[in-house]
Amino acid sequence: MRPRPGATVDDPTAYLQARRALEAIRAGLPVEQAIKQHPLPTGYLSKATLLAVYRALVAQGHWPEEPDLLARLRLKPVRSLSGVTVVTVLTKPYPCPGECVFCPTDVRMPKSYLPEEPGAQRAYQHRFDPYEQVRARLAALEAVGHPTDKIELLILGGTWSAYPRSYQRWFVKRLFDALNDRTAPDLVTAQRWNEEARHRNVGLVIETRPDHITPKELRRLRELGVTKVQLGVQSLDDRILALNKRGHTVADTRRAFALLRAAGFKIVAHWMPNLLGATPESDREDFARLWQGLAPDELKIYPTQLLPNAELYAYWQQGAYRPYTTEELVTLLADLKATVPEYCRINRVVRDIPSTYVVAGNKRTSLRQDVQAEMARRGTRCRCIRCREVRGQPVQRAALRLVDFTYRADHAEEHFLQFVTPDDRLAGFLRLSLPLPQAPATGMADLEGAAIIREVHVYGPALPVGDEQPGAAQHMGLGTRLLEQAAALARAAGFRRLAVIAAVGTRQYYLRRGFRRGQWYLVRPLDESA
């Protein structure tokens, strides 16, 4: 593993002080206190230096591997507490088919992104090269103590479906080359190698527009290995969509959701309060529509931010647009968060745009914490997945309850199977979709007569493959139990087989559990004799 830049162990004084600090931490001293007790002549040790020295001691055989110690040293542990480590990459600048009034434009960036956003900065430094972005990010994550064997690749950059097909295929192949740390002759080989690679891809995510989702597009996405699609919903009011020059309708959004669900994709909705023409009252009504048939699996709430390089700025100058104040936004989001169903995960409540860009309205990037504080003051709570994950909390298998939360989406009966702790924490879940007769046809033979597993996720710290920790939800066999329950439900509902939209790096997991390779899905027969 590579040390973080600047986290060197070549300096004898730094090495000695770091070893002394580590010994104190092993003995039970808090990390920050150990750092203060063992200063350097020029300042204090960094956690990255402690990690580098710890790894050197383990590699040289002086110390055994100590997962608990590593967890205490890890920087920003929340990044891998959900069981997966996310690596974000950006595509190159390219024309977007949209003309949205709220969207910023910068010739250096793909549409809607700004150079000072953290992920965009990294992409720009690496000239948007997919291989370099991934390799640099893996090195940085390893240097601060995060496991990198289970990687979700998040591809950002405007409308993925608008990029040339050849570029898309090259881009994804280079992502897999970076995870595999070797160059494959083609995409199929790169995917096959990744099934046994050190850095396995457990999810591949793209973002696009509802009007670009077609059966043909979904087949292409599966060929690339995509498992999750982020859709720019923005609003479920055709009047608001038209005012903001969004270029698609609510009907387009509903059609896209139904197609994605029928093909087994996980669906992330982007929703924007405070659009041109909206009010807090209309936003409350609009938010409620998300759960009436669309039922997204994950949600990114992006309050409209007034930026000088967006067309919306001219509307504001003319007095035709008013940004919500921070207080109005906190009140609104606290109202909305309390209504989110337990099968959905709220990934964000604000874009990571530097406040220096924002002309008027809310400039706080800590909006999630502000909303949580307001909900605590009210005595309300959010039961979305993110707020219920066990994260680093130990789990007792015998105390877990298996709950089947069933709900209807457009053209599907959804089962959100979840393992829940006595204090309502989520240790793992499975999304099972039972297509209804009127579900749209995808044109993919793997899915004919099949119930579809759209996601299996077991929570807790991301553990390297084969590793176990006492009380960790991962490696308790929860995934296998969820699969068996899904098979029983699908069989009882009359389905002949069970299909799973497996990421490339998870194929072996399912193959060991009775699934067989199809064209783009893994499939398991459901009759008892199979």
Number of C-alpha atoms within 10 A of each C-alpha: 13 15 21 19 11 9 21 17 18 9 9 10 13 23 20 15 21 28 18 17 25 23 14 18 19 15 9 11 14 13 19 15 12 20 23 13 14 20 16 15 8 6 9 16 21 16 22 23 24 28 26 24 24 24 21 16 15 13 12 9 10 10 12 12 14 11 13 10 16 17 14 15 24 21 17 12 18 14 16 25 20 22 24 25 24 22 20 20 24 24 24 22 17 18 13 17 14 15 12 19 19 22 21 21 17 15 12 14 23 24 22 16 22 22 18 15 14 12 18 23 16 20 23 18 11 15 14 21 18 25 21 19 23 23 16 13 17 24 17 18 24 19 24 24 25 28 22 25 21 24 24 22 23 19 22 22 22 27 24 19 20 15 17 10 12 8 12 17 16 13 21 22 24 24 25 29 25 21 26 21 16 12 16 17 10 13 22 14 14 24 25 15 20 22 20 15 18 17 22 24 29 21 24 23 21 21 21 19 24 22 18 18 20 15 19 11 13 22 17 16 22 20 15 20 24 24 24 26 24 25 26 21 24 24 25 21 16 14 14 18 21 15 15 21 15 22 16 17 20 18 13 16 24 17 18 22 29 21 22 21 26 25 29 27 27 23 24 26 24 20 23 22 24 19 26 22 15 19 15 16 9 14 22 15 13 19 19 13 15 18 17 11 16 21 23 22 21 22 23 21 19 17 20 22 29 25 20 16 16 18 18 23 21 14 14 16 10 8 9 12 18 18 20 21 13 15 12 13 21 22 16 18 24 22 18 15 20 14 15 21 17 18 23 20 21 20 16 16 21 20 15 16 19 15 14 9 15 15 15 17 17 22 19 15 15 11 19 16 12 19 21 18 14 18 20 12 9 10 8 14 16 20 22 22 22 19 16 18 22 26 24 20 16 14 22 15 17 7 10 20 15 16 13 17 13 14 15 16 20 21 21 21 14 23 22 20 22 26 26 22 20 10 9 14 21 28 29 27 26 24 25 30 29 26 25 14 8 9 15 17 13 20 13 15 12 20 24 15 15 24 30 29 27 23 22 20 18 27 24 25 26 27 23 15 13 6 10 14 14 11 15 23 30 24 17 17 11 23 20 15 13 23 21 12 17 24 23 12 16 22 19 11 11 14 20 16 21 28 29 26 26 27 24 24 25 18 23 15 14 18 14 9 12 12 20 16 14 13 11 21 26 22 26 22 18 19 11 6 5 7
